[in-house]
Amino acid sequence: MKQPKPVFVCQDCGAQAPKWQGRCSDCGAWNSLVEERAAETGPGAASAVGHRYALPGSAAAGAKRYADIEASSAERIPSGIGEFDRVLGGGIVPGSLVLLGGEPGIGKSTLLLQAAALFAQTVGTVLYASGEESEHQIKSRGDRLGIGDAPLYLLAETCIESILEEVGRVRPKLLVVDSVQTVFSLKFQSAPGSIGQVREAATQFLFMAKGHNIPTFLVGHVTKDGNLAGPKALEHVVDTVLYFEGERHHSHRVVRAVKNRFGAISELGVFEMTGVGLKPVANPSALFLAERPVATPGSAVLCSVEGSRPILVEVQALASTTSYGMAKRMAVGIDQSRLSLLLAVLEKRAGLHLVTDDVFVNIAGGMTIDEPAADLAIVSAVASSVRNRPVMAATAVFGEVGLGGEVRGVPQAGLRIREAEQMGFTRIVLPSANVDGDLAPQTDMTRAELIGVRHVGEALDALLA
């Protein structure tokens, strides 16, 4: 039988080349082409491949008319961890394929082991397949987490065919694979983690999950840029993509949904890392504002919304005269380009002289905020530091700032206000468009003083003591 021809596949974009070259001709990445063996070709290969990737029942059933299809209403299964269920959209969907990525050591395996143990105690058998740890290592972590007697099966295996064979034997209600970059298929000669192996693994687990209605969790590695390693097709194949984020020097961790076919994206779950595992944080606002200084210039409280959850965070800014010819602009937790834009607005529209000042902005607690509603809080914190005047006590703020210095309305203003009131804030500075628009019928019911502003200068006058 004729041997399959080798191809060289770019590990960044998945492009193929007949011979090795130093730079990928498609994406321009250097030294990213790795040799892989092409799939077998021949008269029987096409039918085998077609049969292997056919959706379960699709060949027999054929195409169906839209009106004749009955919508299934499968109930979500709780994982036992409320914050995790929130990110998933209310619980685990039967037959779903979920990808969880994050930095090494952030706690991905710990979270999934906790969820697997709780799921096993309440729902049924769980198979935890690990290609990175032995059964004894997983057992040692489980003892530290306080996992008791539950139908939780551990499997140290990296071969996809062996894992699927064990799934058929154990018949679990939930499958966890840690991680997708360590498993390989015998059908390919390339090393685990390559483009072909990751794509094959994702496809095999997808059809296993859909065909047998088994929810499956895949752990994914991330690159040095913070993106999920492997082909972008991996994220397209799965139903849900979660990112596990957090600073190593902080005890709290954040699980964020960036794709979810069964729920809202940008949903957020907050956890605290302890000696006995991850504990859900029911009130993130209290956590992030616990050490907030009082009456200190350069500090403002932002009413942010992540998914459907309002969270109050502290925005800190420090402006000081530069010692060099060019001033520094540094941001932690917000976009650096957005900070430069807002500083230009402050200088042009509010009359603040910032050309000779170094400006540093930080979201306290290690949170990352990317919504435009944070603009007004960033502007307020910077102006407070420059003028050395603190923001008025018990005041929270939110709003988008345009290039003309105007303050634009933002969505979910009522949700932000209710969270600020619950945390004891009595003054809220927000866009006038929100006060005159969606909040107009609720103004009399609001306990806090709502101060609507239309321009950055008007906002600074209302905020700075």
C-alpha positions as CSV (number, residue, x, y, z in Angstrom):
1,M,0.0,0.0,0.0
2,K,1.3,3.4,-0.9
3,Q,2.5,5.4,2.1
4,P,0.7,8.8,2.7
5,K,2.7,11.8,1.7
6,P,4.0,14.1,4.4
7,V,2.7,17.6,4.6
8,F,3.9,20.6,6.7
9,V,1.2,22.3,8.7
10,C,1.5,25.7,10.3
11,Q,0.8,25.4,14.0
12,D,-0.6,29.0,14.2
13,C,-3.1,29.1,11.3
14,G,-3.3,25.5,10.0
15,A,-2.1,26.3,6.5
16,Q,-0.5,23.3,4.7
17,A,2.6,23.3,2.5
18,P,4.2,20.4,0.5
19,K,7.7,21.1,1.9
20,W,9.2,22.8,4.9
21,Q,9.8,26.6,4.8
22,G,11.0,28.9,7.4
23,R,8.0,31.3,7.3
24,C,4.3,30.4,6.8
25,S,3.1,32.0,3.5
26,D,-0.4,32.5,4.9
27,C,0.0,34.1,8.4
28,G,3.7,35.1,8.2
29,A,4.7,33.2,11.4
30,W,8.3,32.1,11.6
31,N,9.4,28.5,12.3
32,S,5.8,27.3,12.7
33,L,5.6,24.5,10.1
34,V,5.6,21.0,11.5
35,E,5.6,17.8,9.5
36,E,2.5,15.7,9.6
37,R,1.4,12.6,7.7
38,A,-1.6,13.2,5.5
39,A,-4.6,11.0,5.8
40,E,-4.8,7.9,3.7
41,T,-6.3,8.4,0.3
42,G,-8.0,5.8,-1.9
43,P,-11.4,4.4,-2.9
44,G,-12.3,3.2,0.6
45,A,-10.8,6.2,2.4
46,A,-13.5,8.7,1.4
47,S,-16.3,6.5,2.6
48,A,-14.5,5.7,5.8
49,V,-13.9,9.4,6.5
50,G,-17.5,10.3,5.6
51,H,-18.8,7.6,7.9
52,R,-16.5,8.7,10.7
53,Y,-17.5,12.3,10.7
54,A,-21.2,11.8,9.9
55,L,-23.6,13.2,12.6
56,P,-25.3,10.4,14.5
57,G,-28.6,9.5,12.8
58,S,-28.1,12.1,10.0
59,A,-27.6,9.5,7.2
60,A,-30.6,7.5,8.1
61,A,-32.9,10.5,8.8
62,G,-31.9,12.7,6.0
63,A,-33.0,16.3,5.7
64,K,-36.1,17.3,7.6
65,R,-38.5,20.2,7.2
66,Y,-38.1,22.9,9.8
67,A,-41.7,22.9,10.8
68,D,-41.6,19.1,11.4
69,I,-38.8,19.2,13.9
70,E,-39.7,19.1,17.5
71,A,-37.7,21.3,19.8
72,S,-36.1,19.5,22.6
73,S,-36.3,21.1,26.1
74,A,-33.6,19.2,28.0
75,E,-33.2,20.5,31.5
76,R,-29.8,21.8,32.6
77,I,-27.9,19.8,35.2
78,P,-26.5,21.7,38.1
79,S,-22.7,21.2,38.6
80,G,-22.9,21.8,42.4
81,I,-21.0,25.1,42.1
82,G,-23.3,28.1,41.7
83,E,-20.7,30.4,40.2
84,F,-19.7,27.8,37.6
85,D,-23.4,27.3,36.7
86,R,-23.8,31.0,36.2
87,V,-21.0,31.1,33.6
88,L,-22.4,28.1,31.8
89,G,-25.8,29.8,31.5
90,G,-27.7,28.1,34.3
91,G,-26.1,24.7,34.4
92,I,-24.6,21.9,32.3
93,V,-26.4,21.2,29.1
94,P,-26.6,17.5,28.2
95,G,-24.5,16.6,25.2
96,S,-22.6,19.9,25.3
97,L,-18.8,20.3,24.6
98,V,-17.1,22.9,26.8
99,L,-13.6,24.2,26.5
100,L,-11.9,25.7,29.6
101,G,-8.6,27.6,29.0
102,G,-6.2,29.4,31.3
103,E,-2.7,30.0,32.4
104,P,-0.7,27.1,33.9
105,G,-1.3,26.7,37.6
106,I,-4.4,29.0,37.6
107,G,-6.6,26.3,38.9
108,K,-8.3,24.7,35.9
109,S,-7.8,21.1,37.1
110,T,-8.8,22.0,40.6
111,L,-12.1,23.6,39.5
112,L,-13.1,20.7,37.2
113,L,-12.1,18.1,39.8
114,Q,-14.4,19.8,42.4
115,A,-17.2,20.1,39.9
116,A,-16.7,16.5,38.8
117,A,-16.9,15.2,42.4
118,L,-20.0,17.2,43.2
119,F,-21.6,16.1,39.9
120,A,-20.8,12.5,40.7
121,Q,-22.4,12.8,44.2
122,T,-25.7,14.3,42.9
123,V,-26.1,13.0,39.4
124,G,-24.1,9.9,38.6
125,T,-20.9,8.5,37.2
126,V,-18.1,10.8,36.1
127,L,-15.0,9.8,34.1
128,Y,-12.0,12.1,34.6
129,A,-9.3,11.4,32.0
130,S,-6.0,13.1,32.5
131,G,-3.0,13.1,30.2
132,E,-0.9,15.3,32.5
133,E,-1.2,13.6,35.9
134,S,-1.3,10.1,37.2
135,E,-4.2,8.7,39.2
136,H,-2.2,9.0,42.4
137,Q,-1.5,12.7,41.8
138,I,-5.2,13.4,41.1
139,K,-6.1,11.4,44.2
140,S,-3.7,13.5,46.3
141,R,-5.4,16.7,45.1
142,G,-8.8,15.2,45.7
143,D,-7.9,14.4,49.4
144,R,-6.8,18.0,49.8
145,L,-10.1,19.2,48.4
146,G,-12.0,16.9,50.7
147,I,-13.6,14.8,48.0
148,G,-15.4,11.9,49.6
149,D,-16.7,8.6,48.3
150,A,-18.4,9.2,44.9
151,P,-18.7,7.4,41.6
152,L,-15.8,9.3,40.2
153,Y,-13.5,7.3,37.9
154,L,-9.9,8.4,37.1
155,L,-8.1,7.5,33.9
156,A,-4.5,8.4,33.1
157,E,-4.6,8.0,29.3
158,T,-3.6,10.1,26.3
159,C,-4.9,7.9,23.4
160,I,-8.3,9.1,22.2
161,E,-9.4,5.6,21.1
162,S,-8.6,4.2,24.6
163,I,-10.5,7.1,26.3
164,L,-13.6,6.5,24.0
165,E,-13.4,2.8,24.7
166,E,-13.4,3.5,28.4
167,V,-16.4,5.8,28.0
168,G,-18.3,2.9,26.4
169,R,-17.4,0.6,29.3
170,V,-18.0,3.1,32.2
171,R,-21.0,4.9,30.5
172,P,-20.5,8.1,32.5
173,K,-22.9,11.0,32.9
174,L,-20.0,13.5,32.5
175,L,-16.6,13.3,30.9
176,V,-13.6,15.5,31.7
177,V,-10.4,15.5,29.5
178,D,-7.4,17.2,30.9
179,S,-6.1,18.4,28.5
180,V,-7.0,18.3,24.8
181,Q,-3.4,19.2,23.8
182,T,-2.0,16.0,25.4
183,V,-4.3,13.4,23.7
184,F,-3.5,11.9,20.4
185,S,-5.1,9.6,17.8
186,L,-3.5,6.5,16.4
187,K,-4.7,7.6,12.9
188,F,-2.1,10.4,12.8
189,Q,1.7,10.1,13.2
190,S,2.2,13.7,14.4
191,A,2.9,14.5,18.0
192,P,0.2,15.4,20.5
193,G,-0.7,19.1,20.5
194,S,-0.2,19.5,16.7
195,I,-2.9,21.0,14.5
196,G,-4.0,17.7,13.2
197,Q,-4.2,15.9,16.5
198,V,-6.1,18.7,18.3
199,R,-8.6,19.0,15.4
200,E,-9.1,15.2,15.4
201,A,-9.5,15.1,19.2
202,A,-12.0,17.9,19.2
203,T,-14.0,16.2,16.5
204,Q,-14.0,12.8,18.1
205,F,-15.1,14.2,21.5
206,L,-17.8,16.4,19.7
207,F,-19.5,13.4,18.1
208,M,-19.1,11.3,21.2
209,A,-20.8,14.0,23.3
210,K,-23.6,14.6,20.7
211,G,-24.1,11.0,19.9
212,H,-24.3,9.7,23.5
213,N,-25.7,12.9,25.1
214,I,-22.7,13.1,27.4
215,P,-21.6,16.6,28.5
216,T,-17.8,16.8,28.0
217,F,-15.3,19.3,29.4
218,L,-12.0,19.8,27.7
219,V,-9.1,21.7,29.3
220,G,-7.1,23.8,26.9
221,H,-3.6,25.3,27.1
222,V,-3.0,29.0,26.3
223,T,-0.2,30.7,24.4
224,K,2.1,33.4,25.8
225,D,-0.4,35.9,24.4
226,G,-3.2,34.5,26.5
227,N,-5.1,32.9,23.6
228,L,-6.1,29.2,23.4
229,A,-3.4,27.1,21.9
230,G,-4.2,25.1,18.7
231,P,-6.2,25.9,15.6
232,K,-9.0,28.5,15.8
233,A,-11.3,25.7,14.6
234,L,-11.1,24.2,18.1
235,E,-13.1,27.2,19.4
236,H,-15.6,26.9,16.6
237,V,-16.2,23.2,17.2
238,V,-17.0,23.4,20.9
239,D,-20.3,24.8,22.3
240,T,-18.8,26.9,25.1
241,V,-15.5,28.6,25.6
242,L,-14.5,29.6,29.1
243,Y,-11.4,31.5,30.2
244,F,-10.0,31.0,33.7
245,E,-8.3,34.3,34.7
246,G,-6.6,35.7,37.7
247,E,-3.4,37.3,39.1
248,R,-1.0,34.9,40.8
249,H,-0.6,37.4,43.7
250,H,-4.3,37.6,44.3
251,S,-6.4,34.9,45.9
252,H,-9.5,35.4,43.7
253,R,-10.0,33.8,40.3
254,V,-12.5,34.7,37.5
255,V,-14.1,32.4,35.0
256,R,-15.4,34.3,31.9
257,A,-17.5,33.0,29.1
258,V,-16.4,34.3,25.6
259,K,-18.6,31.9,23.6
260,N,-21.8,30.1,24.8
261,R,-24.4,28.6,22.5
262,F,-26.7,28.0,25.5
263,G,-26.4,31.2,27.4
264,A,-25.1,34.8,27.5
265,I,-21.5,35.6,26.7
266,S,-19.3,37.7,28.9
267,E,-20.9,36.1,31.9
268,L,-18.6,36.1,35.0
269,G,-18.0,33.7,37.9
270,V,-15.8,34.8,40.8
271,F,-13.9,32.3,43.0
272,E,-11.5,32.6,45.9
273,M,-8.5,30.2,45.9
274,T,-8.0,28.7,49.4
275,G,-6.1,25.8,50.8
276,V,-9.0,23.5,50.3
277,G,-9.8,24.5,46.8
278,L,-11.9,27.1,45.0
279,K,-14.7,28.8,46.9
280,P,-17.5,30.7,45.1
281,V,-17.7,34.4,46.0
282,A,-21.4,35.4,46.3
283,N,-20.7,39.2,46.5
284,P,-17.8,40.2,44.3
285,S,-18.4,43.9,44.8
286,A,-17.7,43.6,48.6
287,L,-14.5,41.6,47.7
288,F,-13.1,44.2,45.2
289,L,-14.0,47.2,47.4
290,A,-12.8,45.7,50.7
291,E,-9.5,47.6,50.9
292,R,-10.6,50.8,49.1
293,P,-9.0,53.9,50.7
294,V,-11.3,56.7,51.8
295,A,-10.9,60.3,50.7
296,T,-7.8,59.5,48.6
297,P,-7.1,61.4,45.4
298,G,-7.0,59.2,42.3
299,S,-9.7,56.7,43.3
300,A,-13.1,56.2,41.8
301,V,-15.7,53.5,42.1
302,L,-17.1,52.1,38.8
303,C,-20.5,50.4,38.4
304,S,-19.6,47.8,35.8
305,V,-21.7,44.9,34.4
306,E,-20.2,41.6,33.3
307,G,-22.9,39.6,31.4
308,S,-25.9,39.9,33.7
309,R,-24.0,40.6,36.9
310,P,-23.3,44.1,38.2
311,I,-19.9,44.4,40.0
312,L,-18.4,47.5,41.7
313,V,-14.7,47.9,41.2
314,E,-12.2,50.6,42.2
315,V,-10.4,52.5,39.4
316,Q,-7.0,53.9,40.6
317,A,-5.0,56.5,38.8
318,L,-1.7,58.2,39.6
319,A,-0.4,61.2,37.7
320,S,3.1,62.5,38.4
321,T,5.6,64.8,36.6
322,T,7.8,62.8,34.3
323,S,11.5,62.5,34.7
324,Y,12.1,61.8,31.1
325,G,11.5,63.6,27.8
326,M,8.4,61.5,27.0
327,A,5.6,60.8,29.4
328,K,4.6,57.2,30.2
329,R,1.1,55.9,30.0
330,M,0.6,52.5,31.7
331,A,-2.7,50.6,32.2
332,V,-3.4,47.5,34.1
333,G,-6.9,46.0,33.7
334,I,-8.0,48.3,30.9
335,D,-7.0,48.8,27.3
336,Q,-3.9,50.9,26.9
337,S,-5.2,52.5,23.7
338,R,-8.4,53.4,25.4
339,L,-6.5,55.2,28.2
340,S,-4.5,57.2,25.6
341,L,-7.8,58.3,23.9
342,L,-9.3,59.4,27.2
343,L,-6.2,61.3,28.2
344,A,-6.4,63.2,24.9
345,V,-10.1,64.0,25.6
346,L,-9.2,65.3,29.1
347,E,-6.5,67.6,27.8
348,K,-8.5,68.9,24.8
349,R,-12.0,69.1,26.3
350,A,-11.4,69.5,30.1
351,G,-8.3,71.7,30.0
352,L,-6.1,69.3,32.0
353,H,-2.4,69.6,31.2
354,L,-1.1,66.0,30.9
355,V,1.7,66.2,28.3
356,T,4.5,66.3,31.0
357,D,2.8,63.8,33.4
358,D,3.3,60.1,33.7
359,V,-0.1,58.5,34.1
360,F,-0.7,55.1,35.6
361,V,-4.2,53.5,35.8
362,N,-5.1,50.3,37.6
363,I,-8.2,48.3,38.2
364,A,-7.7,47.2,41.9
365,G,-8.0,43.5,42.7
366,G,-6.8,42.2,39.3
367,M,-10.0,42.6,37.4
368,T,-10.1,43.3,33.7
369,I,-12.7,45.8,32.4
370,D,-13.3,46.3,28.7
371,E,-16.8,47.9,28.5
372,P,-17.1,51.6,27.4
373,A,-19.1,52.4,30.6
374,A,-15.7,52.5,32.4
375,D,-14.7,55.7,30.6
376,L,-16.1,58.2,33.0
377,A,-14.6,56.4,36.1
378,I,-11.2,56.4,34.4
379,V,-11.5,60.1,33.5
380,S,-12.6,60.9,37.1
381,A,-9.7,59.0,38.7
382,V,-7.1,60.7,36.5
383,A,-8.6,64.1,37.0
384,S,-8.7,63.5,40.8
385,S,-5.0,62.6,40.9
386,V,-4.0,65.6,38.7
387,R,-5.9,68.1,40.8
388,N,-5.1,66.2,44.0
389,R,-8.8,66.3,45.0
390,P,-10.6,63.1,46.1
391,V,-13.9,62.0,44.6
392,M,-16.8,62.9,46.9
393,A,-17.6,60.3,49.5
394,A,-20.1,57.5,48.8
395,T,-20.1,58.4,45.1
396,A,-20.1,55.8,42.2
397,V,-19.9,56.6,38.5
398,F,-20.4,55.1,35.1
399,G,-20.7,56.4,31.5
400,E,-19.1,56.3,28.1
401,V,-17.0,59.3,27.0
402,G,-16.9,60.4,23.4
403,L,-14.1,62.3,21.5
404,G,-16.1,65.5,21.8
405,G,-16.1,65.2,25.6
406,E,-19.8,64.2,25.7
407,V,-21.0,61.6,28.1
408,R,-23.1,58.9,26.4
409,G,-25.6,56.6,27.8
410,V,-24.9,53.0,28.6
411,P,-27.1,49.9,28.8
412,Q,-28.4,48.3,32.1
413,A,-28.2,51.5,34.1
414,G,-30.9,50.3,36.5
415,L,-28.9,47.2,37.3
416,R,-25.8,49.2,38.1
417,I,-27.7,51.7,40.3
418,R,-29.3,48.9,42.4
419,E,-25.9,47.3,43.0
420,A,-24.4,50.6,44.1
421,E,-27.3,51.3,46.5
422,Q,-26.9,47.8,48.0
423,M,-23.3,48.6,48.7
424,G,-24.1,51.8,50.5
425,F,-23.4,54.5,47.8
426,T,-25.7,57.5,48.1
427,R,-24.6,59.6,45.0
428,I,-24.3,58.2,41.5
429,V,-23.0,60.2,38.6
430,L,-24.2,58.9,35.3
431,P,-25.1,60.0,31.7
432,S,-28.1,62.3,31.4
433,A,-29.4,60.1,28.6
434,N,-30.0,57.3,31.1
435,V,-31.7,59.6,33.7
436,D,-34.0,61.1,31.1
437,G,-34.5,57.8,29.2
438,D,-34.9,54.3,30.6
439,L,-34.5,55.5,34.3
440,A,-37.1,58.2,34.2
441,P,-40.0,56.1,35.5
442,Q,-37.8,54.7,38.3
443,T,-36.3,58.0,39.5
444,D,-38.8,58.5,42.4
445,M,-38.1,54.9,43.6
446,T,-34.3,55.3,43.8
447,R,-32.9,56.0,47.2
448,A,-29.6,57.3,45.9
449,E,-29.1,60.8,44.4
450,L,-28.8,60.5,40.6
451,I,-26.7,63.2,39.0
452,G,-27.0,63.2,35.2
453,V,-24.1,64.8,33.3
454,R,-23.7,65.6,29.6
455,H,-20.1,66.6,29.4
456,V,-16.8,65.6,30.9
457,G,-16.3,69.1,32.5
458,E,-19.8,68.8,34.1
459,A,-19.0,65.4,35.4
460,L,-15.7,66.5,37.0
461,D,-17.5,69.4,38.8
462,A,-20.0,67.0,40.2
463,L,-17.4,64.4,41.3
464,L,-14.5,66.2,42.7
465,A,-14.8,67.5,46.3
